[in-house]
C-alpha cells in the first residue's frame, strides 16, 4: 500500500472562498437655500433611488473564449469535431435541446412533440415569427430540408431515425408531421439543429456559402473569421427574445495549447477556457486567487473497466458452452474485484474529490438511473475468492486448477491520470490476491477497428480501461454495448461495441422492447432494469463519472454546461459580463 500512501498526500479538495466587502455609508452635505431660492419645503419630495440588483444581467460587453482546437466548418450537416458542434450553438438551433439537467426542452418548437398511440406519427408545433439571421422566415419547409440534408450522401449527420421517416408533411407553415415506417424510440434526438431551405442544392453541400458564413436563428451571427486566430460572433438583431442576447459579441480565440490557455485565463486575457479535464483542478485552484472559477457537469460518460468474459484470445463469446475466460467468466471473481476496489479513494486521491464514484451505465439525464456506489470490502472480496476455490499462493497471488490469478490491463499510453489509476488498482487488487499487469498501448491500437485487429473488437485482452457513455438518449449506447447481437465477430464484420462478450437474454429482451415504444417513463423503466442487471453481472466496472469542465473569470456570468459532452454555448443568450 506504499503507493496509495504516496498518492494520498496529493489529495486536496478544490474550494473557493467567497468574500464580501462593505464600506462606510456615504454621507451628503446639506446646503442652506440661497435667499432668492425657495425653501426646501417648497421643492417636490425627493424620490428614492431605484435599488440595483448586482446579480441582475446587464447588456453589453464581449466575452473571449479560448480553445486549443479550431473549427473548420459552420454547416451543421457537415460538422465533425467537438469544437465545431460547440461553436455552432452560438447561432444554430434545433426543435429541441438539452438543458443543464440533461432534460429535453423545446427551442424552436412550442413544446415537446406529441406522438400517436401506435408510436408512428410524431408532430411538432413550431414557434411562429422566428426569423433566420438573413431575414427569412423559419417554418416547416426548413425542417423538411434539414431531414433531406441529413439523408444526403454528403452529410456527416447520423441518418439513424431520419431514414425511418416515410413521409414528412407540412399541413401548415408551423406544423411538422413525421410518419415513421417503424417506431423510432429516440425521436427526440432528431432535428437538434436546423438548416434553412435556401442553403442551396444538396449535391452542392460541400461548397455552400453558409459553410463559412452561417445563417441561423440563434442569438449570435458570425461576423469575422480569421483562420488560426479567432472567430467573432456579434449580437443577432433578429433574435426572437427581446433584450437578448445580453452580450455585444463572443470571440472564439484559437490557442496553441491548453497550457497557454490557463496562463491567459489567469491574466484575464481570455474570459473562459474550453476543454479542461479533471487533471486541471489543481491549476484552477491556484488561479482562484486571480479571479478564476470553473463550471462542470457530468457528461453521462464513465471511466470504466471492460472485463473480457470470453476467451482471452477473442475466439469465443461469454457462453459456457464454448471456452469462456478462465478467470473473468467466474461471477464470484468479478464481484470480488469490485469489492476490492475503493472507488471513493480513487476519486479523492487522483481526482481531488471533484467527481462522483461510478456505478451506473446511465447516471444522468431524462433516462438517468443513478445507483448506489458499490461497496468496498476487502474482507468480503477475500471471502468470495476463498469460497470459489482460489487459493493464495506463496507470492500472495491466488491460484486455482493450475491457473494463476494474473490479469493484464491496458489503456492508452501517455495518459497520466489513467496510468496512475492503473497503479492504484494494481495495489488494491493485490490485497485480494489478484495480480494486475499493466501493458498499455497507443490509442490507435486499443481503439483500432476490426479490420485493423483492434484489441477491444477482437477481444484480445483481459481488462481495458477507457471512457464511454450514452448521449442524451441511451438507446444506441446500451444496445451496442450490451446486446448479445453486438458482440464483434467475423460474421458481423466486427460491428457492435459489446467488447466484454456479454450475453444475458433478459437484457436483450429489455433493450428490444425499449426500442419499440415511445413512452419515456416505460423506456426509462426498461433501461433501469438493464442498468441494474449490468451491475449484477459486472461485464463492466464503473470507476468514476467523467466531467465536462470550463474555467472562467468571475466577471463572466451565466455560463452553464449541458451534459452533451461538448456543448458550452447552448444558453449563450443569457451570458453577461459584470464585476
C-alpha positions as CSV (number, residue, x, y, z in Angstrom):
1,X,0.0,0.0,0.0
2,X,3.1,2.2,-0.1
3,X,1.9,3.8,-3.4
4,X,-1.5,4.6,-2.1
5,X,0.0,6.4,0.9
6,X,2.1,8.5,-1.5
7,X,-0.9,9.3,-3.7
8,X,-3.0,10.3,-0.7
9,X,-0.5,13.0,0.1
10,X,-1.7,14.7,-3.2
11,X,-5.3,14.9,-2.0
12,X,-6.9,18.2,-1.8
13,X,-10.5,19.4,-2.4
14,X,-11.0,22.4,-4.6
15,X,-12.7,25.1,-2.7
16,X,-13.4,28.7,-3.4
17,X,-13.8,31.2,-0.6
18,X,-16.3,33.9,-1.4
19,X,-15.8,37.2,0.5
20,X,-17.9,40.3,0.5
21,X,-16.6,43.7,1.1
22,X,-18.5,46.7,2.5
23,X,-17.6,50.3,3.4
24,X,-19.0,53.0,5.5
25,X,-22.3,54.5,4.3
26,X,-21.8,57.6,2.2
27,X,-23.0,61.0,3.6
28,X,-24.3,64.0,1.8
29,X,-23.7,67.7,2.7
30,X,-27.0,69.6,3.1
31,X,-26.7,73.2,1.8
32,X,-28.8,76.1,3.1
33,X,-31.1,77.6,0.4
34,X,-30.0,80.9,-1.0
35,X,-32.1,84.0,-0.2
36,X,-33.7,84.1,-3.6
37,X,-34.4,80.3,-3.7
38,X,-37.5,78.7,-2.3
39,X,-37.2,76.8,0.9
40,X,-36.6,73.1,0.7
41,X,-40.2,72.5,1.8
42,X,-41.4,74.2,-1.4
43,X,-39.5,71.7,-3.5
44,X,-41.1,68.4,-4.7
45,X,-40.5,65.5,-2.4
46,X,-37.3,63.6,-3.2
47,X,-37.8,60.2,-4.9
48,X,-35.9,57.2,-3.6
49,X,-33.1,55.9,-5.9
50,X,-34.0,52.6,-7.5
51,X,-32.3,49.6,-6.0
52,X,-30.0,47.9,-8.4
53,X,-29.6,44.2,-8.1
54,X,-25.9,43.4,-8.6
55,X,-26.7,39.9,-9.7
56,X,-29.1,41.1,-12.5
57,X,-27.8,40.6,-16.0
58,X,-26.6,43.8,-17.8
59,X,-26.3,44.4,-21.5
60,X,-23.1,45.0,-23.4
61,X,-19.6,43.7,-23.4
62,X,-17.5,41.0,-25.1
63,X,-16.6,37.5,-23.9
64,X,-13.4,35.9,-25.2
65,X,-13.4,32.1,-25.0
66,X,-10.1,30.2,-25.6
67,X,-9.9,26.8,-27.2
68,X,-6.9,24.7,-28.3
69,X,-9.0,23.4,-31.2
70,X,-10.0,25.3,-34.3
71,X,-13.4,24.8,-36.0
72,X,-13.3,24.4,-39.8
73,X,-17.0,24.2,-40.7
74,X,-20.1,26.0,-39.7
75,X,-22.6,23.9,-41.6
76,X,-24.3,21.7,-39.0
77,X,-24.8,18.9,-41.7
78,X,-21.1,18.7,-42.2
79,X,-19.5,19.4,-38.7
80,X,-17.5,16.6,-37.4
81,X,-15.4,17.9,-34.5
82,X,-16.3,18.7,-30.8
83,X,-15.3,22.3,-31.1
84,X,-17.5,22.7,-34.2
85,X,-20.5,21.3,-32.5
86,X,-20.0,23.6,-29.6
87,X,-19.4,26.8,-31.5
88,X,-22.4,26.1,-33.8
89,X,-24.6,26.6,-30.8
90,X,-23.9,30.3,-30.8
91,X,-26.0,30.7,-33.9
92,X,-27.7,27.3,-34.6
93,X,-30.8,25.9,-33.0
94,X,-33.0,22.9,-33.3
95,X,-36.5,22.0,-32.5
96,X,-35.5,20.7,-29.0
97,X,-32.3,20.9,-26.9
98,X,-31.0,19.5,-23.7
99,X,-30.7,21.8,-20.6
100,X,-28.2,21.8,-17.8
101,X,-30.1,18.9,-16.1
102,X,-29.9,16.7,-19.2
103,X,-33.6,17.1,-19.8
104,X,-35.1,17.7,-23.3
105,X,-36.6,21.2,-23.6
106,X,-38.3,22.8,-26.6
107,X,-36.4,25.5,-28.5
108,X,-37.8,26.3,-32.0
109,X,-40.8,24.1,-31.1
110,X,-43.5,25.4,-28.9
111,X,-43.4,22.3,-26.8
112,X,-42.0,18.8,-27.0
113,X,-43.6,16.8,-29.8
114,X,-46.7,14.7,-29.5
115,X,-46.8,11.0,-30.6
116,X,-49.6,8.9,-31.9
117,X,-50.9,5.9,-29.9
118,X,-49.1,3.5,-32.3
119,X,-45.8,5.5,-32.0
120,X,-45.5,6.0,-35.7
121,X,-46.6,9.7,-36.1
122,X,-44.6,12.4,-34.4
123,X,-45.9,16.0,-34.5
124,X,-44.0,19.2,-33.8
125,X,-45.7,22.6,-33.4
126,X,-43.2,25.3,-34.3
127,X,-42.8,28.8,-32.8
128,X,-44.2,31.5,-35.1
129,X,-42.5,34.7,-36.1
130,X,-38.9,33.2,-35.8
131,X,-36.5,34.8,-38.3
132,X,-33.3,33.4,-39.8
133,X,-30.5,35.8,-39.5
134,X,-30.8,36.7,-43.2
135,X,-34.4,37.9,-42.5
136,X,-36.3,35.0,-44.0
137,X,-39.0,33.2,-42.0
138,X,-38.3,29.9,-40.2
139,X,-41.0,27.3,-40.9
140,X,-41.8,23.7,-41.7
141,X,-40.1,23.8,-45.1
142,X,-36.8,24.3,-43.3
143,X,-37.4,21.3,-41.1
144,X,-38.1,19.1,-44.1
145,X,-35.0,20.4,-45.9
146,X,-32.9,19.6,-42.8
147,X,-34.1,16.0,-42.9
148,X,-33.3,15.8,-46.6
149,X,-29.9,17.2,-45.9
150,X,-29.3,14.6,-43.2
151,X,-30.1,11.8,-45.6
152,X,-27.9,13.1,-48.4
153,X,-24.8,11.3,-49.4
154,X,-22.5,14.2,-48.3
155,X,-24.0,14.6,-44.8
156,X,-21.9,13.9,-41.7
157,X,-25.1,13.7,-39.5
158,X,-26.2,10.2,-38.3
159,X,-29.1,9.1,-40.6
160,X,-30.5,7.0,-37.7
161,X,-34.1,7.9,-37.3
162,X,-34.2,10.2,-40.3
163,X,-34.1,7.1,-42.6
164,X,-37.1,5.7,-40.7
165,X,-39.3,8.6,-41.7
166,X,-41.6,7.6,-44.6
167,X,-43.2,11.0,-45.0
168,X,-42.7,14.5,-43.5
169,X,-45.6,16.7,-44.2
170,X,-46.3,20.4,-43.5
171,X,-50.1,20.8,-43.1
172,X,-49.4,24.5,-42.3
173,X,-46.1,26.5,-42.1
174,X,-45.8,25.9,-38.4
175,X,-46.7,22.2,-38.0
176,X,-44.4,19.3,-38.8
177,X,-45.8,15.8,-39.1
178,X,-43.4,12.9,-39.5
179,X,-44.7,9.4,-40.2
180,X,-42.3,6.6,-39.4
181,X,-42.2,3.2,-41.0
182,X,-41.5,1.7,-37.7
183,X,-41.3,3.0,-34.1
184,X,-38.1,5.1,-33.5
185,X,-37.9,5.4,-29.8
186,X,-35.2,8.2,-29.6
187,X,-37.2,10.5,-31.8
188,X,-36.4,13.5,-29.5
189,X,-32.8,13.5,-30.7
190,X,-33.9,14.4,-34.3
191,X,-33.7,17.9,-35.6
192,X,-31.2,19.0,-32.9
193,X,-30.1,21.6,-35.5
194,X,-32.0,23.1,-38.5
195,X,-30.8,24.4,-41.8
196,X,-32.6,27.0,-44.0
197,X,-34.1,25.6,-47.2
198,X,-32.4,28.5,-49.0
199,X,-28.9,26.9,-48.3
200,X,-28.5,25.5,-51.8
201,X,-28.7,22.3,-53.8
202,X,-27.9,19.2,-51.7
203,X,-25.4,17.9,-54.2
204,X,-23.5,21.2,-53.7
205,X,-23.5,21.0,-49.9
206,X,-19.7,21.0,-49.6
207,X,-19.5,24.4,-51.4
208,X,-22.4,26.1,-49.7
209,X,-21.8,29.7,-48.7
210,X,-23.1,29.0,-45.2
211,X,-20.3,26.6,-44.6
212,X,-18.2,29.6,-43.8
213,X,-21.0,32.3,-43.5
214,X,-23.7,30.5,-41.5
215,X,-27.3,31.5,-41.3
216,X,-29.1,30.7,-38.0
217,X,-31.9,31.6,-35.7
218,X,-29.7,31.8,-32.5
219,X,-28.6,34.8,-30.5
220,X,-25.4,35.5,-32.5
221,X,-24.1,35.8,-36.0
222,X,-20.6,35.1,-37.3
223,X,-19.2,38.5,-38.4
224,X,-15.4,37.8,-38.7
225,X,-13.3,34.6,-39.1
226,X,-9.5,34.9,-39.0
227,X,-8.2,31.4,-39.6
228,X,-5.7,30.3,-37.0
229,X,-6.5,33.2,-34.7
230,X,-10.2,33.9,-33.9
231,X,-13.9,33.9,-34.8
232,X,-16.1,36.8,-33.8
233,X,-19.8,36.4,-33.3
234,X,-21.9,39.5,-32.9
235,X,-25.4,40.1,-31.5
236,X,-28.2,38.9,-33.9
237,X,-30.6,41.8,-34.2
238,X,-33.3,39.5,-35.4
239,X,-33.2,37.2,-32.3
240,X,-36.7,36.5,-31.1
241,X,-36.1,37.1,-27.3
242,X,-36.4,40.9,-26.6
243,X,-33.3,42.3,-24.9
244,X,-31.2,39.2,-25.6
245,X,-28.5,38.3,-26.0
246,X,-27.0,40.5,-23.3
247,X,-23.5,40.4,-24.8
248,X,-22.5,42.5,-27.8
249,X,-20.1,39.8,-29.0
250,X,-18.4,36.5,-28.4
251,X,-14.9,35.9,-29.6
252,X,-13.6,32.3,-30.0
253,X,-9.8,32.6,-29.6
254,X,-7.7,29.9,-31.1
255,X,-4.8,29.0,-28.8
256,X,-1.7,26.8,-29.3
257,X,-2.3,24.7,-26.2
258,X,-4.4,24.2,-23.1
259,X,-1.4,25.3,-21.0
260,X,-1.3,28.7,-22.8
261,X,-5.0,29.0,-22.2
262,X,-4.5,28.5,-18.4
263,X,-2.0,31.3,-18.4
264,X,-4.3,33.7,-20.3
265,X,-7.2,32.8,-18.1
266,X,-5.2,33.8,-15.1
267,X,-4.2,37.2,-16.6
268,X,-7.7,37.9,-17.8
269,X,-6.7,38.0,-21.5
270,X,-9.5,35.4,-22.1
271,X,-12.7,35.0,-20.0
272,X,-13.2,31.3,-20.4
273,X,-11.2,28.2,-21.4
274,X,-12.8,25.2,-23.1
275,X,-11.9,21.5,-22.9
276,X,-10.4,21.2,-19.5
277,X,-10.0,17.8,-17.8
278,X,-10.1,16.6,-14.2
279,X,-6.3,16.9,-14.1
280,X,-6.7,20.7,-14.3
281,X,-8.3,21.0,-10.9
282,X,-5.0,21.9,-9.1
283,X,-4.3,24.7,-11.6
284,X,-7.8,26.0,-11.3
285,X,-7.4,26.1,-7.5
286,X,-4.2,28.1,-7.9
287,X,-5.9,30.6,-10.1
288,X,-8.8,31.1,-7.8
289,X,-6.9,33.9,-6.1
290,X,-6.7,35.6,-9.5
291,X,-10.4,35.7,-10.1
292,X,-10.9,32.4,-11.8
293,X,-13.7,29.8,-11.1
294,X,-15.0,26.8,-13.0
295,X,-18.2,25.2,-14.0
296,X,-18.6,21.5,-14.6
297,X,-21.2,18.8,-15.2
298,X,-21.3,15.1,-15.5
299,X,-21.5,14.1,-19.1
300,X,-23.1,10.7,-18.7
301,X,-19.7,9.1,-19.5
302,X,-17.8,6.9,-17.1
303,X,-14.1,5.9,-16.8
304,X,-14.6,2.1,-16.6
305,X,-13.0,-1.3,-16.8
306,X,-14.3,-3.6,-19.5
307,X,-13.9,-7.2,-18.4
308,X,-13.5,-9.8,-21.2
309,X,-15.8,-12.7,-20.4
310,X,-14.9,-14.6,-23.5
311,X,-11.7,-16.5,-24.2
312,X,-8.8,-14.2,-23.8
313,X,-7.8,-14.8,-27.4
314,X,-11.1,-13.5,-28.6
315,X,-12.3,-16.7,-30.1
316,X,-15.4,-17.2,-28.0
317,X,-18.1,-15.1,-26.5
318,X,-19.2,-15.4,-22.9
319,X,-21.1,-18.6,-23.4
320,X,-20.4,-21.5,-21.0
321,X,-20.9,-23.9,-23.9
322,X,-17.8,-22.6,-25.5
323,X,-14.5,-21.6,-24.0
324,X,-15.0,-18.6,-21.6
325,X,-12.3,-16.6,-19.9
326,X,-10.6,-18.9,-17.4
327,X,-10.7,-16.2,-14.7
328,X,-13.2,-13.5,-15.5
329,X,-16.1,-15.7,-16.5
330,X,-16.5,-16.6,-12.9
331,X,-19.0,-14.1,-11.4
332,X,-17.5,-14.5,-8.0
333,X,-14.2,-13.2,-9.3
334,X,-15.8,-10.2,-10.9
335,X,-17.8,-9.5,-7.7
336,X,-14.6,-9.8,-5.6
337,X,-12.7,-7.4,-7.9
338,X,-15.4,-4.7,-7.5
339,X,-15.4,-5.2,-3.7
340,X,-11.6,-4.8,-3.6
341,X,-11.7,-1.5,-5.5
342,X,-12.1,1.5,-3.3
343,X,-13.7,3.9,-5.8
344,X,-14.0,6.8,-3.4
345,X,-10.3,6.6,-2.6
346,X,-9.5,6.9,-6.3
347,X,-11.9,9.9,-6.6
348,X,-10.4,11.6,-3.5
349,X,-6.7,10.9,-4.2
350,X,-6.5,11.2,-8.0
351,X,-9.4,13.5,-8.9
352,X,-9.4,15.8,-5.8
353,X,-12.9,14.8,-4.7
354,X,-14.5,16.7,-7.6
355,X,-16.2,13.8,-9.3
356,X,-18.6,11.0,-8.3
357,X,-17.6,7.4,-8.0
358,X,-19.2,5.5,-10.9
359,X,-21.8,2.8,-10.7
360,X,-24.3,3.3,-13.5
361,X,-24.3,2.9,-17.2
362,X,-26.8,5.8,-17.4
363,X,-26.0,8.1,-14.5
364,X,-27.8,11.3,-15.5
365,X,-30.4,12.8,-17.8
366,X,-34.0,12.1,-18.7
367,X,-33.3,8.4,-18.6
368,X,-30.8,8.6,-15.8
369,X,-30.7,5.6,-13.4
370,X,-28.2,6.5,-10.7
371,X,-27.2,3.6,-8.5
372,X,-25.7,3.3,-5.0
373,X,-21.9,3.3,-5.2
374,X,-20.6,-0.3,-4.9
375,X,-19.4,-1.5,-1.5
376,X,-15.7,-1.5,-0.7
377,X,-14.9,-4.5,1.5
378,X,-11.6,-6.3,1.2
379,X,-12.8,-8.9,3.8
380,X,-15.8,-9.8,1.6
381,X,-13.7,-9.9,-1.5
382,X,-11.3,-12.4,0.0
383,X,-14.1,-14.5,1.4
384,X,-15.7,-14.7,-2.1
385,X,-12.5,-15.9,-3.7
386,X,-11.8,-18.4,-0.9
387,X,-15.3,-19.8,-1.3
388,X,-14.8,-20.0,-5.1
389,X,-11.6,-22.1,-4.6
390,X,-9.0,-19.6,-5.4
391,X,-6.1,-20.3,-3.0
392,X,-3.5,-17.8,-2.1
393,X,0.0,-18.9,-3.3
394,X,3.4,-18.3,-1.7
395,X,3.8,-15.0,-3.5
396,X,0.4,-13.8,-2.4
397,X,-1.3,-14.3,-5.7
398,X,-4.2,-16.8,-5.9
399,X,-4.3,-20.0,-8.0
400,X,-7.0,-22.5,-8.9
401,X,-6.7,-25.7,-11.0
402,X,-3.3,-24.6,-12.2
403,X,-4.4,-21.1,-13.3
404,X,-2.7,-18.2,-11.7
405,X,-5.0,-15.2,-11.0
406,X,-2.9,-12.8,-13.1
407,X,-4.7,-10.4,-15.4
408,X,-3.4,-7.9,-17.9
409,X,-4.8,-4.4,-18.0
410,X,-4.4,-2.0,-21.0
411,X,-5.3,1.6,-21.6
412,X,-3.9,4.4,-23.8
413,X,-0.3,5.2,-23.4
414,X,0.7,8.8,-22.4
415,X,-2.4,9.4,-20.2
416,X,-1.0,10.2,-16.8
417,X,-4.3,10.0,-14.9
418,X,-5.1,6.6,-16.4
419,X,-1.6,5.3,-15.7
420,X,-1.9,6.5,-12.0
421,X,-5.3,4.8,-11.8
422,X,-3.9,1.6,-13.0
423,X,-1.2,1.6,-10.4
424,X,-3.7,2.3,-7.6
425,X,-5.9,-0.6,-9.0
426,X,-3.0,-2.9,-9.0
427,X,-2.3,-2.2,-5.3
428,X,-5.9,-2.6,-4.4
429,X,-6.4,-5.9,-6.2
430,X,-3.1,-7.3,-5.0
431,X,-4.6,-7.1,-1.4
432,X,-7.2,-9.6,-2.6
433,X,-4.6,-11.9,-4.2
434,X,-5.2,-10.7,-7.8
435,X,-2.2,-9.7,-9.9
436,X,-2.7,-6.8,-12.4
437,X,-0.1,-6.5,-15.0
438,X,0.0,-3.1,-16.8
439,X,0.5,-3.3,-20.6
440,X,-0.6,-0.1,-22.2
441,X,-0.8,0.5,-25.9
442,X,-1.2,3.6,-28.2
443,X,-4.8,4.7,-28.7
444,X,-4.8,3.7,-32.4
445,X,-4.1,0.1,-31.2
446,X,-6.6,-0.1,-28.4
447,X,-9.4,1.6,-30.4
448,X,-8.5,0.1,-33.8
449,X,-11.2,-1.3,-36.0
450,X,-12.0,-5.0,-36.6
451,X,-10.1,-4.8,-39.9
452,X,-7.1,-3.5,-38.1
453,X,-7.1,-6.1,-35.4
454,X,-8.3,-3.8,-32.6
455,X,-7.9,-5.2,-29.1
456,X,-11.4,-4.5,-28.0
457,X,-13.1,-5.6,-31.2
458,X,-11.2,-8.9,-31.3
459,X,-11.4,-9.5,-27.5
460,X,-7.6,-10.0,-27.2
461,X,-7.5,-8.5,-23.7
462,X,-8.3,-9.3,-20.1
463,X,-9.2,-5.7,-18.9
464,X,-9.2,-2.5,-20.8
465,X,-9.8,1.0,-19.2
466,X,-11.4,3.8,-21.2
467,X,-14.3,6.3,-21.2
468,X,-17.6,5.9,-22.8
469,X,-21.3,6.5,-22.1
470,X,-24.7,7.4,-23.6
471,X,-25.7,10.6,-25.2
472,X,-29.0,12.2,-24.2
473,X,-30.9,9.1,-25.3
474,X,-29.2,5.9,-24.1
475,X,-30.8,3.6,-26.7
476,X,-27.9,3.2,-29.1
477,X,-25.3,3.1,-26.4
478,X,-26.9,0.4,-24.3
479,X,-27.9,-1.7,-27.3
480,X,-24.5,-1.6,-28.9
481,X,-22.6,-2.2,-25.6
482,X,-24.7,-5.0,-24.0
483,X,-27.0,-6.7,-26.6
484,X,-25.7,-10.1,-27.5
485,X,-26.1,-9.4,-31.2
486,X,-23.5,-6.6,-30.8
487,X,-20.5,-8.8,-29.9
488,X,-18.0,-8.1,-32.7
489,X,-17.4,-11.2,-34.7
490,X,-16.1,-12.2,-38.2
491,X,-19.7,-12.9,-39.2
492,X,-20.9,-9.3,-38.4
493,X,-17.6,-7.8,-39.6
494,X,-16.8,-6.5,-36.2
495,X,-19.9,-4.3,-35.7
496,X,-21.1,-3.5,-32.2
497,X,-19.4,-2.4,-29.0
498,X,-20.2,-5.4,-26.8
499,X,-16.4,-5.9,-26.2
500,X,-17.0,-7.8,-23.0
501,X,-18.7,-10.6,-25.0
502,X,-21.6,-10.3,-22.5
503,X,-24.7,-12.4,-23.0
504,X,-27.9,-12.1,-21.0
505,X,-31.3,-13.0,-22.6
506,X,-33.2,-10.7,-20.2
507,X,-31.0,-7.7,-21.2
508,X,-31.6,-8.5,-24.9
509,X,-35.3,-8.6,-24.4
510,X,-35.5,-5.3,-22.4
511,X,-33.4,-3.5,-25.0
512,X,-35.5,-4.9,-27.8
513,X,-38.7,-3.8,-26.1
514,X,-37.4,-0.3,-25.3
515,X,-36.7,0.3,-28.9
516,X,-40.3,-0.3,-29.9
517,X,-42.1,2.1,-27.5
518,X,-42.1,5.9,-27.2
519,X,-43.4,6.3,-23.7
520,X,-40.5,7.9,-21.8
521,X,-41.4,6.5,-18.4
522,X,-41.8,3.0,-19.7
523,X,-38.5,3.2,-21.6
524,X,-36.7,4.5,-18.6
525,X,-38.1,1.7,-16.5
526,X,-36.6,-0.8,-19.0
527,X,-33.3,0.9,-19.2
528,X,-33.0,1.0,-15.4
529,X,-33.6,-2.8,-15.4
530,X,-30.7,-3.1,-17.8
531,X,-28.5,-0.8,-15.6
532,X,-29.3,-2.9,-12.5
533,X,-28.6,-6.2,-14.4
534,X,-25.3,-4.9,-15.6
535,X,-24.3,-4.0,-12.0
536,X,-25.3,-7.6,-11.1
537,X,-23.5,-9.4,-13.9
538,X,-20.5,-7.0,-14.0
539,X,-19.2,-7.1,-17.6
540,X,-18.0,-3.6,-16.7
541,X,-16.9,-2.0,-13.5
542,X,-17.6,1.7,-13.4
543,X,-14.8,3.7,-11.7
544,X,-15.9,7.3,-11.8
545,X,-18.1,9.7,-13.7
546,X,-16.4,12.0,-16.1
547,X,-16.9,15.7,-16.2
548,X,-17.1,18.4,-18.8
549,X,-15.2,21.4,-17.3
550,X,-14.7,25.0,-18.3
551,X,-12.6,27.5,-16.4
552,X,-13.9,31.1,-16.4
553,X,-13.3,34.6,-15.0
554,X,-15.6,35.6,-12.2
555,X,-16.8,38.6,-14.2
556,X,-18.2,36.2,-16.8
557,X,-21.7,35.2,-15.7
558,X,-24.4,32.8,-16.9
559,X,-22.0,30.1,-18.2
560,X,-23.6,26.6,-18.0
561,X,-22.6,23.3,-19.5
562,X,-25.1,20.9,-20.9
563,X,-24.3,17.3,-20.3
564,X,-24.0,16.6,-24.0
565,X,-20.2,16.2,-23.8
566,X,-19.1,19.4,-25.6
567,X,-21.9,21.9,-25.8
568,X,-21.0,25.0,-23.8
569,X,-22.8,27.6,-25.9
570,X,-26.4,26.3,-25.8
571,X,-27.5,29.0,-23.4
572,X,-25.3,31.9,-24.7
573,X,-28.3,34.3,-25.0
574,X,-28.1,34.5,-21.2
575,X,-24.4,35.2,-20.8
576,X,-23.4,38.6,-19.5
577,X,-20.4,40.5,-18.2
578,X,-20.3,42.1,-14.8
579,X,-17.9,42.6,-11.9
